Amino acid sequence: MRPLAVFDIDGTLVDSRASIHRAACEAARDIGLPEPDYDRVRQIVGLSLDHAMAVLEPGLNPEELARFVAGFRASFNRMYAEGHEEPLYPEAMTTLRRLHRDGWRLALATGQNRRGVARNLAREGWADLFISSHCAEDGPGKPDPAMLHAAMAACDADPATTVMIGDTAHDITMAINAGVLPLGVAWGFHTIEEQQAAGARHVARSFSELTVVLDGFADLTRAA
């Protein structure tokens, strides 16, 4: 059976570290809060936006939280209006194309909203690579396994043939909750140690290392 690789977007395929931190800082200033440092912001990436902002500033009342969330969205809207686009990590597209060529089924599972997913799927070549995409607006966000269950259903896969690839403990926990292989990457928001503590089977230091691990997984699933 052809294996399924489900990829996170932010911090895994797309380098959004600077833009997410900027949006969090601008949103905080808008409601009179001190700018959060990057280490605090990176911890909440991958969660659905409302949940993430509540974790970032747990003392906000519902009205303040709504303004905080709105400010974060407004910051990104301003960036995109100015022509900003988060860059892909080097070798990300090459890796995706290689996996697709080698017979992998590919899907996305992200804490972004549907608008953000659509923006990424508009990148050159992306729409041809991914069978399905799943986000926090579709139902429960990470670390709930709902997105992975939906991806497996859409791609006619099962846990034994599926791997989740992400950069945060939220991705790893979601994978474990869904019973799929949890793989981390070292270049995103959470550290290698944080992902290992969450139960990552392996944390790749490069896309070439990730490809080696995926090749081994594919050989096992095809032999089963």
N, CA and C atoms as a LAMMPS dump frame, in Angstrom:
ITEM: TIMESTEP
0
ITEM: NUMBER OF ATOMS
672
ITEM: BOX BOUNDS ff ff ff
-5.0000000000000000e+02 5.0000000000000000e+02
-5.0000000000000000e+02 5.0000000000000000e+02
-5.0000000000000000e+02 5.0000000000000000e+02
ITEM: ATOMS id mol type element x y z
1 1 1 N 0.844 -1.197 0
2 1 2 C 0 0 0
3 1 3 C 0.88 1.248 0
4 2 1 N 0.48 2.258 -0.762
5 2 2 C 1.256 3.489 -0.822
6 2 3 C 1.177 4.218 0.516
7 3 1 N 2.31 4.628 1.079
8 3 2 C 2.3 5.322 2.368
9 3 3 C 1.765 6.745 2.236
10 4 1 N 1.306 7.276 3.362
11 4 2 C 0.781 8.642 3.435
12 4 3 C 1.659 9.472 4.36
13 5 1 N 2.125 10.606 3.866
14 5 2 C 2.868 11.566 4.687
15 5 3 C 2.005 12.807 4.877
16 6 1 N 1.695 13.108 6.119
17 6 2 C 0.916 14.302 6.45
18 6 3 C 1.876 15.335 7.015
19 7 1 N 1.925 16.489 6.369
20 7 2 C 2.869 17.536 6.761
21 7 3 C 2.157 18.682 7.47
22 8 1 N 2.766 19.159 8.539
23 8 2 C 2.456 20.466 9.096
24 8 3 C 2.995 21.524 8.125
25 9 1 N 2.528 22.767 8.27
26 9 2 C 3.007 23.838 7.382
27 9 3 C 4 24.741 8.115
28 10 1 N 3.53 25.512 9.097
29 10 2 C 4.383 26.502 9.761
30 10 3 C 5.504 25.833 10.537
31 11 1 N 6.739 26.191 10.204
32 11 2 C 7.883 25.639 10.901
33 11 3 C 8.354 24.309 10.371
34 12 1 N 7.597 23.735 9.437
35 12 2 C 7.963 22.447 8.848
36 12 3 C 8.288 22.602 7.368
37 13 1 N 7.346 23.175 6.632
38 13 2 C 7.568 23.464 5.212
39 13 3 C 7.839 24.944 4.966
40 14 1 N 7.215 25.789 5.77
41 14 2 C 7.256 27.242 5.57
42 14 3 C 7.917 27.901 6.777
43 15 1 N 8.859 28.803 6.52
44 15 2 C 9.545 29.513 7.599
45 15 3 C 8.747 30.762 7.97
46 16 1 N 7.857 30.598 8.928
47 16 2 C 6.982 31.695 9.363
48 16 3 C 7.363 32.221 10.74
49 17 1 N 8.571 31.932 11.184
50 17 2 C 8.957 32.32 12.543
51 17 3 C 8.897 33.823 12.754
52 18 1 N 9.47 34.605 11.845
53 18 2 C 9.506 36.057 12.025
54 18 3 C 8.121 36.67 11.917
55 19 1 N 7.31 36.209 10.964
56 19 2 C 6 36.823 10.763
57 19 3 C 5.04 36.5 11.902
58 20 1 N 5.086 35.297 12.437
59 20 2 C 4.209 34.952 13.56
60 20 3 C 4.592 35.754 14.797
61 21 1 N 5.879 35.883 15.054
62 21 2 C 6.3 36.69 16.208
63 21 3 C 5.892 38.144 16.021
64 22 1 N 6.089 38.689 14.822
65 22 2 C 5.695 40.075 14.557
66 22 3 C 4.2 40.271 14.779
67 23 1 N 3.386 39.353 14.278
68 23 2 C 1.932 39.485 14.432
69 23 3 C 1.527 39.426 15.901
70 24 1 N 2.168 38.552 16.684
71 24 2 C 1.85 38.458 18.108
72 24 3 C 2.229 39.743 18.835
73 25 1 N 3.368 40.321 18.464
74 25 2 C 3.807 41.57 19.099
75 25 3 C 2.878 42.726 18.751
76 26 1 N 2.488 42.828 17.494
77 26 2 C 1.59 43.911 17.085
78 26 3 C 0.226 43.76 17.74
79 27 1 N -0.263 42.53 17.835
80 27 2 C -1.55 42.299 18.482
81 27 3 C -1.492 42.653 19.967
82 28 1 N -0.377 42.328 20.618
83 28 2 C -0.215 42.665 22.032
84 28 3 C -0.201 44.183 22.227
85 29 1 N 0.546 44.895 21.392
86 29 2 C 0.595 46.354 21.505
87 29 3 C -0.789 46.969 21.313
88 30 1 N -1.579 46.401 20.421
89 30 2 C -2.906 46.942 20.127
90 30 3 C -3.823 46.937 21.342
91 31 1 N -3.608 45.984 22.261
92 31 2 C -4.478 45.933 23.446
93 31 3 C -3.722 46.337 24.712
94 32 1 N -2.563 46.957 24.529
95 32 2 C -1.84 47.517 25.662
96 32 3 C -1.019 46.543 26.462
97 33 1 N -0.644 45.413 25.866
98 33 2 C 0.189 44.433 26.556
99 33 3 C 1.642 44.571 26.118
100 34 1 N 2.583 44.166 26.956
101 34 2 C 3.975 44.131 26.518
102 34 3 C 4.149 43.131 25.38
103 35 1 N 5.103 43.397 24.515
104 35 2 C 5.37 42.462 23.42
105 35 3 C 5.917 41.147 23.987
106 36 1 N 5.34 40.019 23.595
107 36 2 C 5.859 38.733 24.078
108 36 3 C 7.184 38.399 23.4
109 37 1 N 8.093 37.786 24.131
110 37 2 C 9.347 37.399 23.492
111 37 3 C 9.128 36.165 22.62
112 38 1 N 10.083 35.928 21.739
113 38 2 C 9.93 34.848 20.758
114 38 3 C 9.759 33.493 21.437
115 39 1 N 10.45 33.264 22.542
116 39 2 C 10.382 31.958 23.186
117 39 3 C 8.972 31.635 23.656
118 40 1 N 8.236 32.661 24.106
119 40 2 C 6.837 32.428 24.5
120 40 3 C 5.968 32.164 23.278
121 41 1 N 6.19 32.927 22.218
122 41 2 C 5.349 32.789 21.026
123 41 3 C 5.55 31.431 20.363
124 42 1 N 6.784 30.975 20.309
125 42 2 C 7.042 29.727 19.585
126 42 3 C 6.337 28.532 20.223
127 43 1 N 6.05 28.627 21.517
128 43 2 C 5.418 27.51 22.206
129 43 3 C 3.981 27.275 21.756
130 44 1 N 3.311 28.319 21.258
131 44 2 C 1.887 28.181 20.951
132 44 3 C 1.626 27.927 19.465
133 45 1 N 2.672 27.931 18.654
134 45 2 C 2.49 27.716 17.217
135 45 3 C 2.027 26.282 16.965
136 46 1 N 1.035 26.148 16.101
137 46 2 C 0.463 24.842 15.787
138 46 3 C -0.917 24.657 16.373
139 47 1 N -1.211 25.362 17.47
140 47 2 C -2.544 25.321 18.051
141 47 3 C -3.491 26.187 17.225
142 48 1 N -4.785 25.931 17.312
143 48 2 C -5.75 26.815 16.657
144 48 3 C -5.581 28.212 17.245
145 49 1 N -5.886 29.248 16.448
146 49 2 C -5.523 30.598 16.829
147 49 3 C -6.145 31.029 18.154
148 50 1 N -7.43 30.819 18.346
149 50 2 C -8.069 31.228 19.6
150 50 3 C -7.413 30.558 20.796
151 51 1 N -7.152 29.263 20.663
152 51 2 C -6.506 28.514 21.74
153 51 3 C -5.092 29.037 21.967
154 52 1 N -4.365 29.247 20.872
155 52 2 C -2.981 29.706 20.975
156 52 3 C -2.882 31.046 21.698
157 53 1 N -3.743 31.979 21.342
158 53 2 C -3.673 33.31 21.947
159 53 3 C -4.095 33.273 23.411
160 54 1 N -5.014 32.374 23.733
161 54 2 C -5.416 32.223 25.136
162 54 3 C -4.279 31.628 25.962
163 55 1 N -3.513 30.722 25.38
164 55 2 C -2.358 30.159 26.071
165 55 3 C -1.263 31.211 26.216
166 56 1 N -1.088 32.03 25.186
167 56 2 C -0.053 33.065 25.217
168 56 3 C -0.347 34.108 26.29
169 57 1 N -1.617 34.505 26.422
170 57 2 C -2.021 35.508 27.423
171 57 3 C -3.229 34.981 28.191
172 58 1 N -3.007 34.097 29.163
173 58 2 C -4.121 33.433 29.855
174 58 3 C -4.951 34.351 30.749
175 59 1 N -4.466 35.549 31.027
176 59 2 C -5.214 36.436 31.915
177 59 3 C -6.266 37.288 31.237
178 60 1 N -6.454 37.149 29.937
179 60 2 C -7.404 37.993 29.213
180 60 3 C -8.841 37.525 29.438
181 61 1 N -9.751 38.491 29.538
182 61 2 C -11.166 38.132 29.566
183 61 3 C -11.634 37.886 28.13
184 62 1 N -12.849 37.354 27.933
185 62 2 C -13.288 37 26.57
186 62 3 C -13.241 38.164 25.579
187 63 1 N -13.608 39.36 26.002
188 63 2 C -13.578 40.503 25.088
189 63 3 C -12.132 40.846 24.705
190 64 1 N -11.247 40.84 25.69
191 64 2 C -9.841 41.135 25.414
192 64 3 C -9.224 40.07 24.507
193 65 1 N -9.582 38.805 24.755
194 65 2 C -9.054 37.729 23.927
195 65 3 C -9.524 37.881 22.484
196 66 1 N -10.782 38.239 22.3
197 66 2 C -11.305 38.441 20.947
198 66 3 C -10.547 39.559 20.235
199 67 1 N -10.223 40.622 20.958
200 67 2 C -9.463 41.722 20.362
201 67 3 C -8.033 41.287 20.049
202 68 1 N -7.454 40.469 20.912
203 68 2 C -6.104 39.958 20.715
204 68 3 C -6.044 39.099 19.447
205 69 1 N -7.011 38.207 19.301
206 69 2 C -7.087 37.35 18.12
207 69 3 C -7.281 38.191 16.859
208 70 1 N -8.194 39.165 16.948
209 70 2 C -8.46 40.027 15.791
210 70 3 C -7.215 40.824 15.409
211 71 1 N -6.466 41.279 16.403
212 71 2 C -5.253 42.025 16.132
213 71 3 C -4.199 41.172 15.448
214 72 1 N -4.106 39.912 15.846
215 72 2 C -3.161 38.99 15.206
216 72 3 C -3.528 38.802 13.739
217 73 1 N -4.811 38.565 13.469
218 73 2 C -5.25 38.396 12.081
219 73 3 C -5.008 39.669 11.275
220 74 1 N -5.286 40.819 11.89
221 74 2 C -5.113 42.093 11.181
222 74 3 C -3.65 42.324 10.826
223 75 1 N -2.749 41.937 11.713
224 75 2 C -1.325 42.086 11.429
225 75 3 C -0.928 41.268 10.208
226 76 1 N -1.4 40.029 10.144
227 76 2 C -1.082 39.208 8.977
228 76 3 C -1.708 39.772 7.714
229 77 1 N -2.929 40.286 7.828
230 77 2 C -3.573 40.875 6.655
231 77 3 C -2.769 42.062 6.129
232 78 1 N -2.22 42.858 7.046
233 78 2 C -1.39 43.984 6.614
234 78 3 C -0.12 43.486 5.917
235 79 1 N 0.488 42.441 6.493
236 79 2 C 1.703 41.904 5.872
237 79 3 C 1.426 41.4 4.458
238 80 1 N 0.326 40.673 4.31
239 80 2 C 0.009 40.13 2.987
240 80 3 C -0.364 41.241 2.013
241 81 1 N -1.04 42.278 2.509
242 81 2 C -1.381 43.414 1.648
243 81 3 C -0.124 44.119 1.146
244 82 1 N 0.94 44.048 1.943
245 82 2 C 2.216 44.653 1.549
246 82 3 C 3.05 43.723 0.666
247 83 1 N 2.494 42.546 0.343
248 83 2 C 3.192 41.622 -0.544
249 83 3 C 4.048 40.586 0.154
250 84 1 N 3.923 40.479 1.477
251 84 2 C 4.744 39.509 2.216
252 84 3 C 4.303 38.083 1.914
253 85 1 N 5.262 37.187 1.803
254 85 2 C 4.997 35.757 1.703
255 85 3 C 6.088 35.011 2.458
256 86 1 N 5.668 34.133 3.363
257 86 2 C 6.666 33.37 4.107
258 86 3 C 7.425 32.455 3.155
259 87 1 N 8.745 32.383 3.289
260 87 2 C 9.521 31.534 2.382
261 87 3 C 9.423 30.066 2.761
262 88 1 N 9.532 29.219 1.759
263 88 2 C 9.695 27.795 2.019
264 88 3 C 11.099 27.546 2.57
265 89 1 N 11.221 26.553 3.43
266 89 2 C 12.55 26.146 3.853
267 89 3 C 13.299 25.565 2.649
268 90 1 N 14.6 25.786 2.577
269 90 2 C 15.387 25.187 1.492
270 90 3 C 15.174 23.67 1.452
271 91 1 N 15.004 23.15 0.286
272 91 2 C 14.808 21.722 0.02
273 91 3 C 13.395 21.232 0.321
274 92 1 N 12.515 22.098 0.831
275 92 2 C 11.15 21.638 1.117
276 92 3 C 10.441 21.185 -0.155
277 93 1 N 10.469 22.023 -1.185
278 93 2 C 9.753 21.681 -2.419
279 93 3 C 10.391 20.49 -3.116
280 94 1 N 11.706 20.435 -3.113
281 94 2 C 12.396 19.295 -3.719
282 94 3 C 11.991 17.992 -3.037
283 95 1 N 11.903 18.033 -1.707
284 95 2 C 11.521 16.843 -0.948
285 95 3 C 10.093 16.434 -1.252
286 96 1 N 9.174 17.396 -1.287
287 96 2 C 7.775 17.081 -1.588
288 96 3 C 7.64 16.464 -2.976
289 97 1 N 8.314 17.044 -3.948
290 97 2 C 8.228 16.521 -5.317
291 97 3 C 8.813 15.112 -5.405
292 98 1 N 9.904 14.878 -4.672
293 98 2 C 10.51 13.545 -4.697
294 98 3 C 9.566 12.519 -4.099
295 99 1 N 8.965 12.851 -2.962
296 99 2 C 8.04 11.918 -2.329
297 99 3 C 6.856 11.622 -3.249
298 100 1 N 6.334 12.66 -3.859
299 100 2 C 5.203 12.488 -4.784
300 100 3 C 5.61 11.594 -5.95
301 101 1 N 6.778 11.824 -6.497
302 101 2 C 7.275 11.023 -7.612
303 101 3 C 7.48 9.563 -7.203
304 102 1 N 7.866 9.357 -5.947
305 102 2 C 8.129 7.997 -5.466
306 102 3 C 6.864 7.257 -5.033
307 103 1 N 5.716 7.889 -5.201
308 103 2 C 4.461 7.194 -4.934
309 103 3 C 3.805 7.485 -3.606
310 104 1 N 4.366 8.408 -2.836
311 104 2 C 3.742 8.775 -1.569
312 104 3 C 2.441 9.527 -1.817
313 105 1 N 1.472 9.292 -0.961
314 105 2 C 0.32 10.185 -0.883
315 105 3 C 0.665 11.284 0.117
316 106 1 N 0.293 12.528 -0.187
317 106 2 C 0.656 13.671 0.642
318 106 3 C -0.59 14.429 1.077
319 107 1 N -0.565 14.896 2.327
320 107 2 C -1.662 15.704 2.862
321 107 3 C -1.073 16.75 3.806
322 108 1 N -1.903 17.722 4.168
323 108 2 C -1.513 18.795 5.085
324 108 3 C -2.399 18.763 6.323
325 109 1 N -1.803 19.045 7.491
326 109 2 C -2.556 19.196 8.744
327 109 3 C -1.939 20.376 9.487
328 110 1 N -2.68 21.448 9.646
329 110 2 C -2.106 22.701 10.126
330 110 3 C -3.034 23.423 11.09
331 111 1 N -2.435 24.227 11.961
332 111 2 C -3.2 25.091 12.845
333 111 3 C -3.706 26.346 12.158
334 112 1 N -3.337 26.561 10.896
335 112 2 C -3.826 27.713 10.159
336 112 3 C -5.328 27.598 9.93
337 113 1 N -5.949 28.727 9.537
338 113 2 C -7.352 28.662 9.129
339 113 3 C -7.425 28.288 7.652
340 114 1 N -8.643 28.119 7.152
341 114 2 C -8.824 27.684 5.774
342 114 3 C -8.274 28.711 4.782
343 115 1 N -8.369 29.994 5.137
344 115 2 C -7.823 31.025 4.257
345 115 3 C -6.308 30.88 4.124
346 116 1 N -5.632 30.598 5.24
347 116 2 C -4.195 30.399 5.193
348 116 3 C -3.815 29.172 4.388
349 117 1 N -4.596 28.111 4.523
350 117 2 C -4.332 26.908 3.738
351 117 3 C -4.462 27.212 2.255
352 118 1 N -5.526 27.935 1.894
353 118 2 C -5.728 28.278 0.482
354 118 3 C -4.566 29.11 -0.049
355 119 1 N -4.067 30.019 0.778
356 119 2 C -2.933 30.85 0.359
357 119 3 C -1.706 29.977 0.076
358 120 1 N -1.488 28.975 0.916
359 120 2 C -0.342 28.1 0.69
360 120 3 C -0.559 27.172 -0.5
361 121 1 N -1.774 26.684 -0.676
362 121 2 C -2.038 25.802 -1.809
363 121 3 C -1.932 26.541 -3.136
364 122 1 N -1.952 27.882 -3.078
365 122 2 C -1.764 28.67 -4.297
366 122 3 C -0.291 28.789 -4.686
367 123 1 N 0.617 28.323 -3.807
368 123 2 C 2.034 28.313 -4.178
369 123 3 C 2.219 27.423 -5.408
370 124 1 N 3.172 27.764 -6.227
371 124 2 C 3.385 27.032 -7.469
372 124 3 C 3.649 25.552 -7.195
373 125 1 N 2.821 24.71 -7.769
374 125 2 C 3.002 23.268 -7.665
375 125 3 C 2.321 22.599 -6.497
376 126 1 N 1.918 23.361 -5.484
377 126 2 C 1.385 22.728 -4.279
378 126 3 C 0.069 22.005 -4.524
379 127 1 N -0.821 22.607 -5.276
380 127 2 C -2.141 22.006 -5.474
381 127 3 C -2.042 20.645 -6.151
382 128 1 N -0.985 20.416 -6.91
383 128 2 C -0.806 19.135 -7.597
384 128 3 C -0.195 18.068 -6.698
385 129 1 N 0.346 18.486 -5.553
386 129 2 C 1.055 17.547 -4.691
387 129 3 C 0.174 16.927 -3.617
388 130 1 N -0.733 17.712 -3.058
389 130 2 C -1.462 17.282 -1.865
390 130 3 C -2.857 16.786 -2.217
391 131 1 N -3.162 15.593 -1.737
392 131 2 C -4.495 15.027 -1.961
393 131 3 C -5.538 15.746 -1.129
394 132 1 N -5.183 16.084 0.101
395 132 2 C -6.148 16.736 0.985
396 132 3 C -5.425 17.683 1.935
397 133 1 N -6.189 18.599 2.521
398 133 2 C -5.653 19.535 3.514
399 133 3 C -6.657 19.666 4.644
400 134 1 N -6.137 19.807 5.857
401 134 2 C -6.986 19.811 7.045
402 134 3 C -6.471 20.869 8.003
403 135 1 N -7.383 21.64 8.585
404 135 2 C -6.969 22.755 9.427
405 135 3 C -7.872 22.883 10.638
406 136 1 N -7.508 23.835 11.501
407 136 2 C -8.217 23.985 12.773
408 136 3 C -9.666 24.413 12.584
409 137 1 N -10.003 25.029 11.458
410 137 2 C -11.393 25.422 11.214
411 137 3 C -12.281 24.234 10.87
412 138 1 N -11.677 23.103 10.52
413 138 2 C -12.461 21.937 10.119
414 138 3 C -13.03 21.177 11.315
415 139 1 N -12.492 21.429 12.499
416 139 2 C -12.911 20.682 13.688
417 139 3 C -11.896 20.891 14.787
418 140 1 N -11.768 19.949 15.711
419 140 2 C -10.798 20.122 16.792
420 140 3 C -9.384 20.305 16.255
421 141 1 N -8.636 21.216 16.887
422 141 2 C -7.256 21.457 16.479
423 141 3 C -6.292 20.53 17.188
424 142 1 N -5.031 20.69 16.872
425 142 2 C -3.97 19.909 17.519
426 142 3 C -3.962 20.181 19.021
427 143 1 N -3.703 19.179 19.85
428 143 2 C -3.229 17.826 19.525
429 143 3 C -4.321 16.778 19.347
430 144 1 N -5.586 17.211 19.218
431 144 2 C -6.659 16.256 18.928
432 144 3 C -6.339 15.54 17.609
433 145 1 N -6.625 14.255 17.491
434 145 2 C -6.265 13.517 16.272
435 145 3 C -7.228 13.706 15.109
436 146 1 N -8.233 14.586 15.241
437 146 2 C -9.274 14.694 14.216
438 146 3 C -8.72 14.967 12.824
439 147 1 N -7.74 15.877 12.724
440 147 2 C -7.207 16.201 11.397
441 147 3 C -6.533 14.989 10.759
442 148 1 N -5.829 14.208 11.542
443 148 2 C -5.175 13.024 10.992
444 148 3 C -6.188 11.952 10.618
445 149 1 N -7.23 11.805 11.411
446 149 2 C -8.289 10.865 11.034
447 149 3 C -8.913 11.285 9.71
448 150 1 N -9.142 12.591 9.543
449 150 2 C -9.729 13.089 8.297
450 150 3 C -8.783 12.878 7.118
451 151 1 N -7.488 13.1 7.339
452 151 2 C -6.512 12.907 6.269
453 151 3 C -6.461 11.45 5.836
454 152 1 N -6.456 10.541 6.799
455 152 2 C -6.413 9.125 6.442
456 152 3 C -7.671 8.704 5.694
457 153 1 N -8.822 9.232 6.103
458 153 2 C -10.06 8.907 5.404
459 153 3 C -10.048 9.448 3.98
460 154 1 N -9.557 10.684 3.815
461 154 2 C -9.53 11.305 2.49
462 154 3 C -8.55 10.611 1.556
463 155 1 N -7.488 10.038 2.113
464 155 2 C -6.423 9.45 1.301
465 155 3 C -6.468 7.925 1.278
466 156 1 N -7.511 7.346 1.864
467 156 2 C -7.666 5.889 1.902
468 156 3 C -6.437 5.232 2.516
469 157 1 N -6.036 5.731 3.68
470 157 2 C -4.874 5.208 4.385
471 157 3 C -5.292 4.743 5.777
472 158 1 N -4.375 4.064 6.453
473 158 2 C -4.627 3.653 7.831
474 158 3 C -3.406 4.019 8.669
475 159 1 N -3.506 3.932 9.988
476 159 2 C -2.385 4.355 10.833
477 159 3 C -1.073 3.647 10.533
478 160 1 N -1.136 2.387 10.137
479 160 2 C 0.095 1.634 9.894
480 160 3 C 0.861 2.147 8.686
481 161 1 N 0.185 2.86 7.781
482 161 2 C 0.843 3.354 6.57
483 161 3 C 0.982 4.874 6.568
484 162 1 N 0.768 5.508 7.733
485 162 2 C 0.727 6.969 7.8
486 162 3 C 1.802 7.499 8.737
487 163 1 N 2.408 8.606 8.324
488 163 2 C 3.382 9.298 9.16
489 163 3 C 2.995 10.771 9.229
490 164 1 N 3.128 11.357 10.412
491 164 2 C 2.913 12.786 10.617
492 164 3 C 4.264 13.449 10.788
493 165 1 N 4.486 14.536 10.028
494 165 2 C 5.762 15.244 10.065
495 165 3 C 5.507 16.679 10.499
496 166 1 N 6.069 17.067 11.639
497 166 2 C 5.867 18.416 12.14
498 166 3 C 7.056 18.881 12.964
499 167 1 N 6.946 20.11 13.454
500 167 2 C 8.074 20.714 14.178
501 167 3 C 7.755 21.006 15.63
502 168 1 N 6.556 20.633 16.102
503 168 2 C 6.188 20.968 17.475
504 168 3 C 5.718 19.732 18.24
505 169 1 N 5.715 19.875 19.559
506 169 2 C 5.174 18.818 20.408
507 169 3 C 3.696 18.593 20.135
508 170 1 N 2.994 19.634 19.677
509 170 2 C 1.57 19.488 19.345
510 170 3 C 1.387 18.519 18.179
511 171 1 N 2.272 18.604 17.183
512 171 2 C 2.219 17.666 16.056
513 171 3 C 2.508 16.249 16.52
514 172 1 N 3.515 16.116 17.362
515 172 2 C 3.909 14.787 17.837
516 172 3 C 2.794 14.158 18.657
517 173 1 N 2.187 14.939 19.539
518 173 2 C 1.105 14.408 20.374
519 173 3 C -0.103 14.038 19.527
520 174 1 N -0.417 14.86 18.524
521 174 2 C -1.514 14.531 17.614
522 174 3 C -1.256 13.201 16.915
523 175 1 N -0.03 13.01 16.439
524 175 2 C 0.314 11.764 15.758
525 175 3 C 0.142 10.563 16.68
526 176 1 N 0.629 10.695 17.903
527 176 2 C 0.504 9.594 18.863
528 176 3 C -0.97 9.316 19.16
529 177 1 N -1.756 10.378 19.313
530 177 2 C -3.188 10.209 19.582
531 177 3 C -3.904 9.508 18.438
532 178 1 N -3.388 9.676 17.21
533 178 2 C -4.004 9.045 16.042
534 178 3 C -3.41 7.681 15.732
535 179 1 N -2.356 7.294 16.452
536 179 2 C -1.735 6.007 16.235
537 179 3 C -0.857 5.927 15.005
538 180 1 N -0.355 7.094 14.538
539 180 2 C 0.52 7.109 13.359
540 180 3 C 1.954 7.415 13.797
541 181 1 N 2.9 7.196 12.881
542 181 2 C 4.301 7.418 13.212
543 181 3 C 4.576 8.909 13.399
544 182 1 N 5.091 9.321 14.578
545 182 2 C 5.371 10.736 14.828
546 182 3 C 6.818 11.092 14.502
547 183 1 N 7.004 11.92 13.477
548 183 2 C 8.34 12.376 13.098
549 183 3 C 8.438 13.885 13.28
550 184 1 N 9.561 14.332 13.852
551 184 2 C 9.797 15.753 14.039
552 184 3 C 10.872 16.273 13.109
553 185 1 N 10.921 17.604 13.008
554 185 2 C 12.011 18.261 12.28
555 185 3 C 12.615 19.319 13.198
556 186 1 N 13.912 19.561 13.023
557 186 2 C 14.663 20.365 13.99
558 186 3 C 14.727 21.843 13.649
559 187 1 N 14.149 22.263 12.535
560 187 2 C 14.368 23.645 12.071
561 187 3 C 13.195 24.573 12.336
562 188 1 N 12.178 24.138 13.07
563 188 2 C 10.994 24.957 13.262
564 188 3 C 10.906 25.621 14.621
565 189 1 N 9.752 25.493 15.269
566 189 2 C 9.455 26.262 16.474
567 189 3 C 9.858 25.559 17.769
568 190 1 N 9.714 24.261 17.859
569 190 2 C 10.053 23.551 19.09
570 190 3 C 11.41 22.879 18.947
571 191 1 N 12.087 22.75 20.063
572 191 2 C 13.422 22.162 20.056
573 191 3 C 13.349 20.647 19.859
574 192 1 N 14.489 20.08 19.521
575 192 2 C 14.583 18.626 19.411
576 192 3 C 14.157 17.974 20.725
577 193 1 N 14.64 18.513 21.826
578 193 2 C 14.333 17.937 23.143
579 193 3 C 12.841 18.007 23.45
580 194 1 N 12.195 19.1 23.096
581 194 2 C 10.757 19.227 23.344
582 194 3 C 9.964 18.216 22.528
583 195 1 N 10.391 17.988 21.307
584 195 2 C 9.696 17.005 20.474
585 195 3 C 9.965 15.584 20.952
586 196 1 N 11.18 15.317 21.361
587 196 2 C 11.496 13.988 21.893
588 196 3 C 10.716 13.712 23.169
589 197 1 N 10.579 14.732 24.015
590 197 2 C 9.829 14.56 25.261
591 197 3 C 8.365 14.244 24.994
592 198 1 N 7.843 14.756 23.868
593 198 2 C 6.452 14.485 23.503
594 198 3 C 6.276 13.105 22.894
595 199 1 N 7.396 12.466 22.514
596 199 2 C 7.321 11.106 21.99
597 199 3 C 7.703 10.948 20.536
598 200 1 N 8.39 11.933 19.956
599 200 2 C 8.806 11.808 18.558
600 200 3 C 9.671 10.573 18.365
601 201 1 N 9.367 9.775 17.345
602 201 2 C 10.171 8.6 17.057
603 201 3 C 11.547 8.986 16.532
604 202 1 N 11.573 10.091 15.79
605 202 2 C 12.838 10.592 15.247
606 202 3 C 12.653 12.077 14.964
607 203 1 N 13.689 12.878 15.17
608 203 2 C 13.672 14.292 14.814
609 203 3 C 14.782 14.523 13.802
610 204 1 N 14.408 14.846 12.574
611 204 2 C 15.373 15.012 11.491
612 204 3 C 16.046 16.37 11.574
613 205 1 N 17.345 16.374 11.339
614 205 2 C 18.121 17.621 11.36
615 205 3 C 18.177 18.283 9.988
616 206 1 N 17.744 17.6 8.955
617 206 2 C 17.765 18.146 7.594
618 206 3 C 16.706 17.425 6.772
619 207 1 N 16.361 18.002 5.629
620 207 2 C 15.405 17.34 4.751
621 207 3 C 15.994 16.048 4.187
622 208 1 N 17.298 16.031 3.949
623 208 2 C 17.906 14.8 3.445
624 208 3 C 17.81 13.689 4.483
625 209 1 N 17.999 14.034 5.76
626 209 2 C 17.846 13.03 6.819
627 209 3 C 16.396 12.577 6.918
628 210 1 N 15.469 13.511 6.793
629 210 2 C 14.046 13.165 6.818
630 210 3 C 13.719 12.189 5.686
631 211 1 N 14.265 12.437 4.51
632 211 2 C 13.994 11.579 3.366
633 211 3 C 14.48 10.156 3.615
634 212 1 N 15.643 10.016 4.245
635 212 2 C 16.165 8.681 4.559
636 212 3 C 15.205 7.942 5.484
637 213 1 N 14.705 8.631 6.505
638 213 2 C 13.768 8.004 7.448
639 213 3 C 12.474 7.618 6.735
640 214 1 N 11.975 8.493 5.88
641 214 2 C 10.743 8.198 5.154
642 214 3 C 10.927 7.05 4.178
643 215 1 N 12.085 6.977 3.532
644 215 2 C 12.356 5.85 2.637
645 215 3 C 12.298 4.525 3.387
646 216 1 N 12.858 4.525 4.601
647 216 2 C 12.809 3.302 5.408
648 216 3 C 11.386 2.93 5.797
649 217 1 N 10.591 3.93 6.147
650 217 2 C 9.184 3.689 6.493
651 217 3 C 8.428 3.152 5.278
652 218 1 N 8.675 3.746 4.109
653 218 2 C 7.991 3.299 2.893
654 218 3 C 8.331 1.846 2.582
655 219 1 N 9.591 1.465 2.749
656 219 2 C 9.988 0.083 2.482
657 219 3 C 9.243 -0.883 3.395
658 220 1 N 9.076 -0.491 4.651
659 220 2 C 8.377 -1.356 5.605
660 220 3 C 6.9 -1.497 5.248
661 221 1 N 6.26 -0.368 4.91
662 221 2 C 4.817 -0.429 4.609
663 221 3 C 4.548 -1.183 3.312
664 222 1 N 5.431 -1.035 2.343
665 222 2 C 5.207 -1.724 1.064
666 222 3 C 5.463 -3.228 1.179
667 223 1 N 6.313 -3.594 2.154
668 223 2 C 6.604 -5.009 2.345
669 223 3 C 5.521 -5.713 3.157
670 224 1 N 4.719 -4.913 3.877
671 224 2 C 3.711 -5.51 4.774
672 224 3 C 2.56 -6.122 3.983
